[in-house]
């Protein structure tokens, strides 16, 4: 689907929630759209790795919240898993690494920034919850659209 977030905001001004302009693109796909699945990661990325390896993404987007901890939760290995399992992309309220490689993988990846150190604290994540960050409440099943102008979320699919 060809879209531009600016045009969607113009056409659906009352139906979109716009994320604060905190995120940068680090994936090979500079645009992404899909229904969201939510993952809260209080520590390492074990739950994310399991999800990416064992679940067909079906073109969905994973919204990941790590409370903006300054360690990387996604790198080139996670991006390869995402590509192999048909995920459209990831939004990370946190940091990523291996960005020279992630930008070559055809999956969307938007994050707060880069950090060379991976997260190590052992604990399980929580899937299928509700999150709130960057001025937006994320509800699983909502639709996300991201491009170079920004990231928007809607409770319904948006058409150009």
KOLVEXRO-964762 format. One record per atom (N, C-alpha, C, CB): residue in one letter; x, y, z. Coordinates in steps of 0.1 Angstrom, whole numbers, padded with zeros to 4 digits, always signed. Glycine has a CB too. Layout:
REM residues N
aXYZ/...
END
This chain:
REM residues 160
x+0008-0012+0000/x+0000+0000+0000/x+0009+0012+0000/x-0010+0000+0012/x+0007+0021-0009/x+0014+0034-0010/x+0007+0044+0000/x+0015+0039-0024/x+0014+0050+0009/x+0008+0060+0018/x+0018+0070+0022/x+0002+0053+0030/x+0014+0081+0027/x+0022+0091+0034/x+0015+0095+0046/x+0025+0103+0024/x+0022+0095+0057/x+0016+0098+0070/x+0010+0112+0070/x+0026+0096+0082/x+0016+0121+0063/x+0011+0135+0063/x-0003+0135+0056/x+0021+0144+0055/x-0004+0128+0045/x-0017+0127+0038/x-0027+0120+0046/x-0015+0120+0024/x-0023+0110+0053/x-0033+0103+0062/x-0038+0112+0073/x-0027+0090+0068/x-0029+0120+0079/x-0032+0129+0089/x-0042+0140+0084/x-0020+0136+0095/x-0040+0144+0071/x-0049+0154+0065/x-0063+0148+0063/x-0043+0159+0052/x-0063+0135+0058/x-0076+0129+0055/x-0084+0124+0067/x-0073+0117+0045/x-0076+0120+0077/x-0083+0115+0090/x-0078+0122+0102/x-0079+0100+0091/x-0080+0135+0103/x-0075+0143+0114/x-0080+0139+0128/x-0078+0157+0112/x-0092+0133+0128/x-0098+0129+0141/x-0096+0114+0144/x-0113+0132+0141/x-0089+0107+0135/x-0088+0093+0137/x-0074+0088+0139/x-0094+0086+0125/x-0064+0097+0140/x-0050+0093+0141/x-0045+0099+0154/x-0042+0098+0129/x-0036+0091+0160/x-0028+0095+0171/x-0013+0096+0167/x-0029+0085+0184/x-0007+0107+0169/x+0007+0110+0164/x+0017+0108+0175/x+0007+0124+0157/x+0027+0100+0173/x+0037+0098+0182/x+0046+0111+0183/x+0046+0086+0179/x+0051+0114+0195/x+0060+0125+0196/x+0072+0122+0187/x+0065+0127+0211/x+0079+0133+0182/x+0089+0131+0172/x+0103+0127+0179/x+0092+0144+0164/x+0103+0115+0184/x+0114+0110+0191/x+0122+0099+0184/x+0110+0105+0205/x+0116+0093+0174/x+0120+0081+0168/x+0128+0083+0155/x+0109+0071+0165/x+0138+0074+0152/x+0146+0075+0140/x+0145+0061+0133/x+0161+0078+0144/x+0147+0061+0120/x+0146+0049+0112/x+0159+0042+0112/x+0140+0052+0098/x+0160+0029+0115/x+0172+0022+0114/x+0170+0009+0106/x+0177+0018+0128/x+0159+0007+0100/x+0157-0005+0092/x+0158-0003+0077/x+0143-0010+0095/x+0158-0014+0070/x+0160-0013+0055/x+0147-0008+0049/x+0163-0027+0050/x+0136-0010+0055/x+0123-0005+0050/x+0120+0008+0057/x+0111-0015+0052/x+0120+0019+0049/x+0118+0032+0054/x+0104+0036+0057/x+0124+0042+0045/x+0094+0027+0052/x+0080+0029+0055/x+0075+0015+0060/x+0072+0033+0042/x+0065+0016+0068/x+0058+0003+0072/x+0044+0006+0077/x+0066-0004+0084/x+0036-0003+0075/x+0022-0003+0080/x+0018-0017+0083/x+0013+0004+0069/x+0009-0018+0093/x+0004-0031+0097/x-0003-0030+0111/x+0015-0041+0098/x-0010-0040+0114/x-0016-0041+0128/x-0005-0043+0138/x-0027-0052+0128/x-0008-0038+0150/x+0003-0039+0160/x+0000-0051+0170/x+0004-0026+0168/x+0011-0056+0174/x+0012-0066+0186/x+0021-0059+0196/x+0017-0080+0181/x+0018-0060+0208/x+0025-0053+0219/x+0033-0062+0228/x+0015-0045+0227/x+0045-0057+0231/x+0054-0064+0239/x+0061-0055+0249/x+0065-0072+0231/x+0059-0057+0262/x+0066-0050+0273/x+0078-0058+0277/x+0056-0047+0285/x+0090-0052+0276/x+0102-0059+0279/x+0109-0052+0291/x+0112-0060+0267/x+0108-0057+0303/x+0115-0051+0314/x+0129-0054+0315/x+0108-0054+0327/x+0134-0063+0307/x+0148-0067+0308/x+0153-0072+0294/x+0150-0079+0317/x+0159-0084+0293/x+0165-0088+0281/x+0154-0091+0270/x+0173-0100+0283/x+0159-0094+0258/x+0150-0096+0246/x+0147-0111+0244/x+0157-0090+0234/x+0147-0119+0254/x+0144-0133+0252/x+0130-0135+0246/x+0146-0141+0265/x+0120-0129+0252/x+0106-0130+0248/x+0105-0125+0233/x+0097-0122+0257/x+0112-0114+0230/x+0111-0109+0216/x+0117-0119+0206/x+0119-0096+0215/x+0129-0125+0210/x+0135-0135+0201/x+0126-0147+0199/x+0148-0140+0207/x+0120-0152+0210/x+0111-0163+0208/x+0099-0160+0199/x+0105-0168+0222/x+0093-0148+0201/x+0082-0144+0193/x+0086-0143+0178/x+0077-0130+0197/x+0097-0137+0175/x+0102-0135+0161/x+0105-0149+0155/x+0114-0126+0161/x+0111-0158+0162/x+0115-0171+0157/x+0103-0180+0155/x+0125-0177+0166/x+0092-0179+0163/x+0082-0190+0163/x+0068-0185+0158/x+0080-0195+0177/x+0067-0172+0155/x+0054-0167+0151/x+0054-0161+0137/x+0048-0157+0161/x+0046-0164+0128/x+0045-0158+0115/x+0039-0144+0118/x+0036-0166+0105/x+0046-0134+0115/x+0042-0120+0117/x+0030-0116+0109/x+0053-0111+0115/x+0028-0122+0097/x+0017-0118+0089/x+0016-0104+0085/x+0004-0122+0095/x+0028-0097+0084/x+0029-0083+0081/x+0025-0074+0092/x+0019-0080+0070/x+0025-0079+0104/x+0022-0070+0116/x+0035-0063+0121/x+0017-0079+0128/x+0033-0054+0130/x+0043-0045+0136/x+0044-0048+0151/x+0042-0030+0133/x+0055-0050+0156/x+0057-0052+0171/x+0060-0039+0177/x+0068-0063+0174/x+0052-0035+0187/x+0055-0022+0194/x+0061-0027+0207/x+0042-0014+0197/x+0074-0023+0210/x+0082-0028+0221/x+0085-0017+0230/x+0095-0035+0216/x+0082-0019+0243/x+0085-0008+0253/x+0095-0014+0263/x+0072-0004+0261/x+0107-0007+0264/x+0117-0011+0273/x+0120+0001+0283/x+0130-0016+0266/x+0110+0010+0284/x+0111+0022+0292/x+0124+0030+0289/x+0112+0017+0307/x+0127+0030+0276/x+0138+0039+0271/x+0152+0036+0278/x+0135+0054+0273/x+0153+0024+0283/x+0166+0020+0289/x+0177+0021+0279/x+0165+0005+0295/x+0189+0026+0283/x+0200+0028+0274/x+0208+0015+0272/x+0209+0039+0279/x+0202+0005+0267/x+0208-0007+0262/x+0201-0011+0250/x+0209-0019+0273/x+0207-0019+0241/x+0200-0022+0228/x+0192-0035+0230/x+0211-0024+0217/x+0180-0035+0225/x+0171-0046+0226/x+0170-0053+0212/x+0158-0042+0231/x+0173-0046+0201/x+0172-0051+0188/x+0185-0048+0181/x+0160-0044+0180/x+0190-0058+0173/x+0201-0057+0165/x+0199-0065+0152/x+0214-0062+0172/x+0210-0068+0145/x+0208-0074+0132/x+0202-0088+0133/x+0221-0075+0125/x+0205-0096+0144/x+0199-0109+0145/x+0184-0109+0147/x+0205-0116+0157/x+0179-0100+0155/x+0165-0098+0157/x+0158-0094+0143/x+0161-0088+0168/x+0165-0085+0136/x+0159-0081+0123/x+0159-0092+0113/x+0168-0069+0118/x+0169-0101+0113/x+0169-0113+0104/x+0157-0122+0108/x+0182-0120+0105/x+0155-0124+0121/x+0144-0132+0125/x+0131-0126+0121/x+0144-0134+0141/x+0130-0113+0122/x+0117-0106+0118/x+0115-0108+0103/x+0118-0091+0121/x+0125-0107+0095/x+0124-0108+0080/x+0120-0122+0077/x+0137-0105+0073/x+0126-0132+0083/x+0123-0146+0080/x+0109-0150+0084/x+0133-0155+0087/x+0103-0143+0094/x+0090-0147+0099/x+0079-0137+0095/x+0090-0147+0114/x+0082-0129+0085/x+0072-0120+0078/x+0066-0109+0087/x+0061-0129+0074/x+0075-0103+0095/x+0071-0091+0103/x+0073-0079+0094/x+0078-0091+0117/x+0064-0069+0095/x+0066-0057+0087/x+0077-0048+0094/x+0053-0049+0086/x+0077-0048+0108/x+0087-0040+0114/x+0085-0039+0129/x+0086-0026+0109/x+0093-0030+0135/x+0092-0028+0150/x+0094-0014+0153/x+0104-0036+0157/x+0087-0010+0164/x+0088+0003+0170/x+0094+0000+0184/x+0075+0012+0171/x+0105+0006+0187/x+0112+0003+0200/x+0113+0016+0208/x+0126-0003+0198/x+0106+0016+0220/x+0108+0027+0229/x+0120+0024+0237/x+0095+0028+0239/x+0131+0025+0230/x+0144+0021+0235/x+0155+0022+0224/x+0144+0007+0241/x+0165+0014+0225/x+0177+0016+0216/x+0180+0003+0208/x+0189+0020+0224/x+0187+0005+0198/x+0191-0006+0189/x+0206-0005+0186/x+0182-0005+0175/x+0211-0016+0180/x+0225-0016+0176/x+0227-0024+0163/x+0233-0023+0188/x+0239-0025+0159/x+0242-0031+0146/x+0235-0024+0134/x+0238-0046+0146/x+0234-0011+0135/x+0226-0003+0126/x+0232-0003+0112/x+0224+0011+0131/x+0245-0005+0110/x+0250-0006+0097/x+0244-0018+0090/x+0265-0007+0097/x+0241-0028+0097/x+0235-0040+0092/x+0220-0040+0091/x+0240-0052+0100/x+0214-0034+0102/x+0199-0034+0102/x+0193-0026+0091/x+0194-0028+0115/x+0200-0016+0086/x+0195-0007+0075/x+0195-0015+0062/x+0203+0006+0074/x+0202-0027+0061/x+0202-0035+0049/x+0192-0046+0049/x+0216-0041+0048/x+0184-0047+0060/x+0174-0058+0061/x+0160-0051+0059/x+0175-0065+0075/x+0153-0057+0050/x+0140-0052+0045/x+0129-0053+0055/x+0136-0058+0032/x+0131-0047+0066/x+0121-0047+0077/x+0122-0033+0083/x+0123-0058+0088/x+0110-0027+0087/x+0110-0014+0093/x+0115-0015+0107/x+0096-0008+0093/x+0123-0005+0112/x+0128-0004+0125/x+0129+0010+0129/x+0142-0012+0127/x+0121+0015+0139/x+0121+0028+0144/x+0124+0027+0159/x+0108+0036+0141/x+0134+0035+0164/x+0138+0035+0178/x+0143+0049+0182/x+0149+0024+0180/x+0145+0050+0195/x+0149+0063+0201/x+0163+0066+0196/x+0148+0063+0216/x+0172+0056+0195/x+0186+0059+0191/x+0193+0046+0191/x+0192+0069+0201/x+0207+0047+0191/x+0216+0036+0191/x+0224+0035+0204/x+0226+0038+0179/x+0227+0022+0207/x+0235+0019+0218/x+0243+0006+0215/x+0227+0018+0232/x+0256+0006+0217/x+0263-0006+0213/x+0262-0018+0223/x+0278-0003+0212/x+0258-0015+0235/x+0257-0025+0246/x+0243-0032+0245/x+0259-0019+0259/x+0243-0046+0244/x+0230-0052+0245/x+0225-0054+0259/x+0231-0066+0238/x+0212-0055+0260/x+0205-0057+0273/x+0207-0071+0278/x+0190-0053+0272/x+0210-0072+0291/x+0214-0085+0296/x+0205-0089+0308/x+0228-0085+0301/x+0198-0080+0315/x+0191-0083+0326/x+0180-0094+0324/x+0183-0071+0332/x+0181-0106+0330/x+0172-0117+0327/x+0158-0116+0333/x+0178-0130+0332/x+0148-0115+0324/x+0135-0116+0329/x+0126-0117+0316/x+0131-0103+0337/x+0114-0122+0318/x+0105-0124+0307/x+0097-0111+0304/x+0095-0136+0310/x+0093-0110+0292/x+0085-0099+0287/x+0070-0102+0288/x+0088-0095+0273/x+0062-0092+0286/x+0047-0094+0287/x+0041-0091+0273/x+0041-0085+0298/x+0035-0100+0267/x+0028-0098+0254/x+0013-0094+0256/x+0029-0111+0246/x+0008-0088+0246/x-0006-0085+0245/x-0011-0076+0257/x-0014-0098+0245/x-0004-0066+0259/x-0008-0056+0270/x-0011-0043+0263/x+0003-0055+0281/x-0014-0033+0271/x-0015-0019+0265/x-0003-0011+0270/x-0029-0012+0270/x+0002-0002+0261/x+0013+0006+0264/x+0010+0021+0262/x+0025+0002+0256/x+0018+0029+0269/x+0017+0043+0267/x+0031+0049+0267/x+0007+0050+0278/x+0035+0055+0256/x+0047+0062+0255/x+0046+0071+0243/x+0059+0053+0254/x+0055+0081+0242/x+0056+0091+0231/x+0043+0098+0229/x+0060+0084+0218/x+0035+0100+0239/x+0022+0107+0238/x+0011+0099+0233/x+0024+0119+0230/x+0012+0086+0231/x+0002+0077+0225/x-0001+0065+0233/x+0007+0073+0211/x-0013+0061+0234/x-0017+0048+0240/x-0018+0038+0229/x-0030+0049+0248/x-0011+0027+0230/x-0011+0016+0220/x-0020+0005+0225/x+0004+0011+0218/x-0029+0001+0216/x-0038-0009+0219/x-0036-0020+0209/x-0053-0004+0219/x-0034-0032+0213/x-0031-0043+0204/x-0042-0044+0194/x-0029-0056+0211/x-0038-0046+0181/x-0048-0047+0170/x-0050-0034+0163/x-0061-0052+0175/x-0046-0023+0169/x-0046-0010+0162/x-0037-0010+0150/x-0042+0002+0171/x-0038+0000+0141/x-0030+0000+0129/x-0020+0011+0130/x-0039+0003+0117/x-0008+0008+0126/x+0004+0017+0127/x+0009+0020+0113/x+0015+0012+0136/x+0012+0033+0111/x+0018+0038+0098/x+0030+0046+0101/x+0007+0046+0090/x+0041+0043+0095/x+0054+0050+0098/x+0061+0053+0085/x+0063+0042+0107/x+0066+0065+0084/x+0075+0069+0072/x+0084+0080+0077/x+0066+0074+0060/x+0091+0087+0068/x+0101+0097+0072/x+0094+0109+0079/x+0108+0101+0060/x+0081+0111+0077/x+0075+0123+0084/x+0071+0120+0098/x+0063+0127+0076/x+0069+0107+0101/x+0064+0104+0115/x+0058+0091+0116/x+0055+0115+0120/x+0052+0088+0128/x+0046+0076+0131/x+0032+0079+0136/x+0054+0067+0141/x+0021+0073+0131/x+0008+0075+0135/x+0001+0061+0138/x+0000+0083+0125/x-0009+0062+0147/x-0016+0050+0150/x-0031+0053+0149/x-0013+0045+0165/x-0039+0043+0145/x-0053+0045+0143/x-0060+0032+0148/x-0057+0048+0129/x-0073+0034+0153/x-0080+0022+0157/x-0086+0015+0145/x-0091+0026+0166/x-0086+0021+0133/x-0091+0015+0121/x-0081+0016+0109/x-0105+0022+0117/x-0083+0008+0099/x-0074+0009+0088/x-0076+0022+0080/x-0075-0003+0078/x-0066+0028+0075/x-0067+0041+0068/x-0064+0039+0053/x-0058+0052+0074/x-0072+0044+0044/x-0069+0043+0030/x-0067+0057+0024/x-0081+0037+0023/x-0058+0057+0014/x-0055+0069+0007/x-0066+0073-0003/x-0041+0068+0000/
END
